[in-house]
């Protein structure tokens, strides 16, 4: 049956990531929220003759990017404090600003700005670890964006709660509210080993098992974090979390700039996913995640931007580019993380890390229609020997042309379909003026 909801997309290339092939002269059929068919264009036009066809000449169709780590609302702190090491940046700038400004309203407005930036740059699913996750999730749901929202758990009070008990209670409430929503998942976000004590970690593990919720934690972000823990306890943070029983296939460890063989063995044994945020690590001089070694040790590595206050953008194409280059320098091997591998880290590996690989991350019949097109009608991408090479090494987010999330068109001809961009920019600037005036 053909409905109004069907569209046939005919690009120059389709990168499904179901195998390593690049399809040419093929079309993809979206039916409501799913991918209904992928077939040769001549067959498609015969089989679906009255379906609306969207022709995208000289464009590459691929799965949308999965941004596995960020703090979306921090988009309103973009450029507030730069060129500082992690702890100075956090303690002297970010935590005081959060203490003063973070509220439900701040989270809603910041998340809206972040979602607009992400959609425009081809991200169709994001993971968010921030205060007021239910408000952030509300915004995502309103705009039709897919997301996993990790409510923060830490020992000390913040504008979101007084301590671990209240955080956990609020996260469970958010989970109950969204548990049947097709685009939204809620998880636990114990902030980091140095901000969460043993008891809440164990509680989070038990509740995650009971409620089938994922867990995300910042881990081994800097060398100092590891040295300090070893001095105080005799154990690396990864060993402590293993001993507390936290690790499993539903856990994502973010950053991991420090990984020795013991850490890699632990991650592999428990199926922990590593989320690599290369640009944030570079900007805060946190260290370099050894992603090639992790992969060689059987660990799934996916990519995240981290928050806009430490990156300072939410550009997964930029992250993919940086990851591919940095991996070669760190491994001292120019063959480490070839272009296609970097694309997988930004898509299907991210879907696996978030436990969503049966729904998203590749273009396959029956999967969700989270799809983007990249416009190769650009001097930066001319001439073309290998489109995948250009995707990673020569393209930029300004070439993202069409974006669908669950079959809904979000970006058309490089323009956001459902946002009033001027209003969004005015709203963000008025936050910046208030924040600046209070400094
Ligand atoms: Zn982070």
Boltz pocket constraint, residues with backbone or C-beta under 6 A from the ligand:
constraints:
  - pocket:
      binder: B
      contacts: [[A, 69], [A, 70], [A, 71], [A, 218], [A, 254], [A, 306], [A, 307]]
      max_distance: 6.0
